[in-house]
């Protein structure tokens, strides 16, 4: 997951280094795309954490059922 965050941060750095004018149509588009991409990565990260919690919970339930 951190690899995705690193890639997005790299792309954001590239865009910043290009010194795109945010007043241009292209600059606005690229900035917004990178912002959305960052938001998507954050959402995916949150979903992965929730999935890990669910796996742990299901394993606990499985252990409890096995004990019965």
Steps between C-alpha positions, in 0.01 A plus 500: 500500500780739580630441149185662358539799731862535397410490131232765541739717700757458224248606236401800710866592531549471126202724436629754751844490338346568161375828645167468326291811514185420693328772304537298179247236404765228497639605837156493660426158353828345611471645849145371543589156360789467744279612789237241407767234462628582848147473640452162329822368651389619845164323459667179386731517799202541734320207339809281536520582870131417547546173315791407726282567804222282356744216433622518860142502627402203286803306621396566859147378426641191330718427803202543733286268290775242491520510879129425523 
